[in-house]
Amino acid sequence: MDITLSPIIAGAMNWGVWSKKMSTTEMTALMFSCLEYGITTFDHADIYGGYTTEAEFGKAFAESGINRDQIQLISKCGIQHVTGNRDNKVKHYDYSKEYIIKSVEGSLKNLQTDYLDLLLLHRPSPLMHPDEIAEAIEKLKADGKINSFGVSNFTNSQTDLISSRTEVSYNQIEFSATHFEPMLDGSLDYMMVNNIKPLAWSPLGHIFKEETKQTQRLRELLMALVVKYEVTVDVLLLAWIMQHPSGIVPVTGSTNPSRLKNQMKATRLTLELEDWFAIWTESMGDKVP
């Protein structure tokens, strides 16, 4: 089933105990802010908050009264985390048919919804079997529990493996001005050829997190571009990745309503060609090949 996601996706990883520890009231308010700004898609994973954030979001969603048709919900499964409420001795991956179905049903219960708009396999496992995965996905689709299916952090060959048995429509990868390898290693080309929509986690890269020669060079350029385009650095960084012809959809981790509103300016900004290449140049520390 074709689904429509918002041009920027709200990542829920930071909403719960792993970061902001937002209350039910705060989560509800943030949902309404997102909808007001045109951010209607929310990105989850079963493991977020040590398997607690989905349920907290679900409670807030239920209390909000927001119509389910107004939003899109993404979740991921497959990672078995070592945490207090699960008897896992070591972090591992489980892509058995039974586990995929059980995980999705758990996400539906926690999110207080009847279906996911999109299910992603969180990270590839060397033990995953495409036939077993396909059986799970086809059953979940037939039962109306997921509308679309994709992967996350999968290589081209790993995606080929899964898509040989069932349709893969999305791949959520790391992509940013400081992590641009997917546009050089064939990943984004592959997705364009195979009609797979790329989603990007950590779309702002390391600009605000690390002090390196790379981030120093980029910040110096970006400060000049801030003046030229009259937008903030994060808007420039989002616009840079969204300008790629593969149609990348960024997953923003911000929980600040004013910052989210501001970041939507990236959907209306087109960088001049030389400015786009200047950002790439400063990230590499050398002229383009």
Buried (B, 14 or more C-beta within 10 A) or exposed (E): EEBEBBBBBBBBBBBBEBBBEBEBEBBBBBBBBBBEBEBBBBBBBBBBBBBBBBBBBBBBBBBBEBEBEEBBBBBBBBBBBEBEEEEEEEEEBBBBBEBBBBBBEBBBEBBBBEBBBBBBBBBBBEEBBBEBBBBBBBBBBEEEBBBBBBBBBBBBEBBBBBBEBBBBBBBBBBBBBBBBEBBEEEBBBBBBEBEBBBBBBBBBBBBEEEEEEBBEBBBEBBEEBBEEBEBBBBBBBBBBBBBBEBEBBBBBBBBEBEEBBBBBBBBEBEBEEEBBEBBBBBBBEEEEE
